[in-house]
Amino acid sequence: MRSAPPGINLLRSIGGKEWSRNAHRGLVLALTFVAYACYHASRKPTSIVKSVLDPESPSSKPPRWPLGPVFTESDGGRTALASPPSQGWPPFNGTDGTAKLGEIDVAFLACYSLGMYAAGHLGDRLNLRQFLAAGMIGSGAFVALFGVGYFLNIHAFGFYLTMQMLAGLLQATGWPSVVAVVGNWFGERKRGLIMGIWNAHTSVGNICGSLLAASVLQRGWGWSFILPGALIGSGGILVYFFLAAYPEDVGFGSSRYGKVNDVQDEEAGQEMESTDDTRNAIGIAKAILIPGVIPFALCLFFSKLVAYTFLYWLPFYLSHTAIGGEYLSVKSAGNLSTLFDVGGIIGGILAGFISDQLNARATTAATFMYLAIPSLYAYHTYGGISRSVNIMLMMITGLFVNGPYALITTAVSADLGTHSSLKGDSRALATVTAIIDGTGSVGAALGPLVTGFLSRHGWSLVFKMLMFGALIAGAFLFVLVRVEIAQIIQQHKNPSTDHPSQQEAEGSVSSPLLMEDS
């Protein structure tokens, strides 16, 4: 039999009464939200310190944050061109410094991508609570060790490359685990909206990571890594003591195929099932054959290419591009870049809500990707007019770029992980999530790497690459979009027919495909 986390047992003994399923759900949502926000917060330091490690163009001395200006130039109106350049940090301050920064980004993301497949496979076989906690603590250690290089005066490129690779490998434990845990507790009903709101942890983590890294940058860039590393390590301890990865861990019935999670089902009786240990975890080969996995994985490849280019390079771009005729300080650029993630939060929630209302995940994701193309063009072309225009266009771009990325990595992955074709093999959430997000992470590694080289020849080439990536991402969903539109038209013609099960064979990943066999 599964056992409850030690922290839950302690709270039960103190409170003297059992918690309801909804109380446990709330705790699961909160803990997984905090956990993955910590993951993303620990990924932001490299983007914040890029301009300190490699001062390619002059940058002014930043004010003391948060007492000084947050989103403005640092010297009371003078442009940064009047300030002497920083010396940087070897080995990143040479002529190939920008390329080296791109290389450590791709090393992190390549190991993250490769580790994702293994993590998903292990996540469906091991104790998710212990697996997630170990990954968070280990990842935090290597993030902090990157910053220790500053205090030990280490200038060997191999050291920083190795720390990023090991951190990336351990960071792969996060996403398959948290999606699997949430999928275990929440069913298909309103999954898009619930996971859209929950997925705000990505942007919240990015924002907190940026602000945390920027707040201590003046004390030495090493602190910008040590504090986020300590943060994710602390989050891992919370997960170990309090996260119930399965309803069975705390005495509730299994949520097979996501149907017993509905409120009316749990209030109607909560029939107890036998322990979940008899469930079989499926292999990667079988998971790939689930209808919809391949097109969504390929779509996410290009979607994350766009999103992660912004994640790793937006602060650098802002500090090296004149906005209203002025250059932002490194710290101000890092703070300003968080507004991209504010737009991303709105986009994730909006995409989840629309996909629930239309019962069309693929159509929603493709539409957002196509709308990201003019948004990217407008941001690059008109973002330099003024700071207010830049902020407005940045948030709009974040909305359309992060919307489909959030939808695919949450609701779609959970939908496919509880696909009706799995029959008795219900432990597939982590594996399916790993396949989709692992494939997307290959694109996430490629985007920042290519940007490191293209940016030396002008940012116009970078934005052309991003627009092309958004176009291809939407194109990979063409077949699924066509099926979903046909279903929507059919439902309007026959309103009494809700989600006909005979359409399962069409290959769509909307509810008709995902409904449990009746």
TAQUIRA-V376072 format. One line per field, one symbol per residue. ss: DSSP state (@ for helix, = for strand, . for the rest). A space follows every 50 residues. Layout:
# TAQUIRA-V376072
ss->???
This chain:
# TAQUIRA-V376072
ss->.....@@@@@@@@@@.....@@@@@@@@@@@@@@@@@@@@@...@@@@@@ @@@..........................@@@..............@@@@ @@@@@@@@@@@@@@@@@@@@@@@....@@@@@@@@@@@@@@@@@@@@@@@ @.....@@@@@@@@@@@@@@@@@@@@@@@@@@@@@.....@@@@@@@@.@ @@@@@@@@@@@@@@@.@@@...@@@@@@@@@@@@@@@@@@@@....@@@@ .....@@@....@@@@@........@@@..=..@@@@@....@@@@@@@@ @@@@@@@@@@@@@@@@@@@...=..=...@@@@@@@@@@@@@@@@@@@@@ @@@@@@@@..@@@@@@@@@@@@@@@@@@@@@@....@@@@@@@@@@@@@@ @@@@@@@@@@@@@@@@@..@@@....=.@@@@@@@@@@@@@@@@@@@@@@ @@@@@@@.@@@@@@@@@@@@@@@@@..@@@@@@@@@@@@@@@@....... @@@@@@....@@@@....
